[in-house]
Amino acid sequence: MSTSFSVAEILTRLEARIAHHEQQMELHQQQEVHHREQSAAHGAELEKVRRHFESFKAAALPAADLAGVPVAPPPVGEEKPEDLREFVGKRILVSKLIVRAIDRLGVDATFGANWVAAETNRRYHDQLKKPVDARKVSVVLRRLRDAGELHQVKPGGAAHEALYTKRSPG
């Protein structure tokens, strides 16, 4: 213990410490009140969210179970075989099969080379020696466009295919 302080200095220092601790005590009491209010608000919100969670879970689980049940697909009507008599004794031209696949589409249908290639391969896999690729279909689509039978909706590029429709623009 140091005895080099005067009585006045000791009293001044003790008063300063008392004031400091009174301020800290008041500050922490205010924080305690604030924290109690925040805790009460969060507790009420937590209870509300839990109620909603439980009610949603009670409704959602049966709905999810119901959504997981597969729906029987509608009976698919058998497509009647196409008349391919024009090809009897002749070499089948892939371009004519592509045109036939396009002709079966509706007027408002929008399509690209990949879709037409897939549809041609699906419909005429028995008549084709090898599957038709989108590059060959793209050539046929461009020729039909140039002949005025198709209209280009969106131009294509290296990274995306052109889109066509049978409907005239305007």
Secondary structure, 3 states (H helix, E strand, C coil): CCCCCCHHHHHHHHHHHHHHHHHHHHHHHHHHHHHHHHHHHHHHHHHHHHHHHHHHHHHHHHHHHHHHCCCCCCCCCCCCCCCCHHHCCCCCCHHHHHHHHHHCCCCCCEEEHHHHHHHHHHHCCCCCCCCCCHHHHHHHHHHHHHCCCCEEEECCCCCCCCEEECCCCC
